[in-house]
């Protein structure tokens, strides 16, 4: 066994006795037959005695007769498909030192949006294929045999043979090109040391626009023919981001050029391939006339995120996928920093709270996972590209940066990039550099946030002149976990001028705040307020005692708090209510204190739960929530105003959508009215891109089997538009009808070739509460087809999350469990467990709401108050 190829099976990682130094790759894609052939010559350093070479290969046919190492032919070649490895055995030990491994191979241009794949597009009225790569996390092995792990960095020299009329791009600039009739051969410059997952190739018909950074680096945006005007915004953000990061990391951009390109079929949002960043079209293209303000912001954030990776990820790469969060959390955080610097008027950090909230919501599940996850098989990697790696990762970095201070933090990062350039780093390596630069206990502090799952709720109470704090792990099911954290606590007392910060290291602690409160309060203590976690920079919740909570309600009414703090108080209060740590009654009273600034996301969540929890009160609760949101919506109106802020433009659309979902008749009628005008005249100014989604949802609220003209009108818009952003707005509305048969029709529309597989989640995400049951039946009926068609972990997980999570009974959780009992696959196991946990949490919350004695009275009283 010890000397057979099978000894390498079942290992998390490749053996270390040989490593690649440089790859010479020649690839020839056939876009008509959807196949490719290739030849590789890899310079390999053998560092320990072995008669085997072990590397990754998957779904490739390797020509056994073509394999040579120097002049040795192998005696044994075995491909283990489930391990995705190729084991090449020789009849003697290989000489220590450098040798060249050569082989030929062929493969398929698949339609799975991973490896080397095909994407369909239309040019001059005819449908064509383009060839595209997507290698992260472990899919370079589907394009060429390689050591497909981030730590095996090597140089890459690519040569492509492609049709002469097509554009062929890779990571590096073209060194030379030779044309021979219908085929041209394109030779690219050799790359610096890089990981396999960042190699990229795109072949198709494209136009481009270009510009340069202050250092003279050429930046291009490639789009489908005729769409370059939609690339201008991304090009501008791209050039400015490269200039900004060059200064922030104190290191020049590492490559001679940067291309950004929009791909019609794309599983993720974007991919940071070194020097050739790929995007789905909605994440790169922006059109003044056709895109909304939130599209524009999405483009800016995505471009800034991917370009940050050129340093943090590409130049310095995580040692193994356990440290993926370093890449993603950091790029997410720094993209907000960059966009805030480019567009200060957008108030970007306020919107960062959406990321923090989604991290907090997922991480309050018992089925969450730590930021640093042990990865034992390539198939497990995809499932950790989730809200923990990205959103919690970004949030704990924001927490650390605000604790250490912006300047110390940036200095340390620049040292880290210099120290690990062209190599790999682990999480501990970053902490060590930050600790050295700042003198703070960064490693001890941050290990509590990255190596254990979850986060604390801080119980705060006032005892005379002492502020007493206690931490406990927060879980949405209401139980208390065992974790303890080192928590950077910030708080202010009566004003933002009086701030304090300290580290809470034990389970409990107290702060003497007499000198704080004395200076604040001349007229007794009734106006004192204390807010913990200033501007929500910390990744934790706060539960105030009654006295402190009342003080904050007064501060809210007196408009003393920042927007971020106001959002944070409601978010915490909502989460505590779900976990049955406070009543829905008290949450409604808190929301009422916000007058015309209520949080629409919390309002929508309350309305959803009340449908099942208190059907008899549901209409009154909805009316109460409508009363809370209406003043702000009326102030903003449907029509854009000259000189209004970016936040107002975004808020208008979010409030209108919320009012439609809450069933506010006037908003629905106005949406329908504007839609009809728009349907007859697509250029009307009455329905700009920002308010379209609200109007589309309004139309769908009125659609039924017997009155389906609105559904058909939306389908007509979908079919007539070439704009991906417009298509996604329509798809996100189709399944929101209260009529079950229409919901079913929308779900089946996903199976037609009119909807790209990457866009299924828009339809899944829009399903109405009334459509839950029919969607679940549909999923059971079509499960085999769904599993075969949507193979990537993120796409298949969307089906389960969207369809299972909205249920609210133990019976339904049991039924779902039973259905999946014999159908489990690792790619969606985590999504299933999390969805079932959400269902059970809702079920418990509902029981608790039903037993609140004064909920009905409170709702009536608050409704009266508003009248």
PyMOL commands that set and color helices and strands:
alter all, ss='L'
color gray80, all
select helices_A, chain A and resi 5-8+64-66+140-142+196-198+228-248+281-284+293-308+321-342+344-346+348-363+378-380+382-384+387-404+406-420+427-438+442-450+514-520+534-536+546-557+563-578+584-593+600-613+618-636+646-661+665-680+685-687+689-701+709-720+724-734+740-749+757-765+769-789+793-804+810-820+826-850+855-866
alter helices_A, ss='H'
color red, helices_A
select strands_A, chain A and resi 18-30+35-46+52-56+60-62+68-69+72-73+76-80+85-89+97-108+115-123+126-134+155-163+167-170+174-180+183-188+201-204+207-212+218-223+257-263+270-271+276-280+316-318+423-425+456-463+466-474+480-481+487-493+499-504+508-512+530-532+541-544
alter strands_A, ss='S'
color yellow, strands_A
deselect
rebuild
show_as cartoon
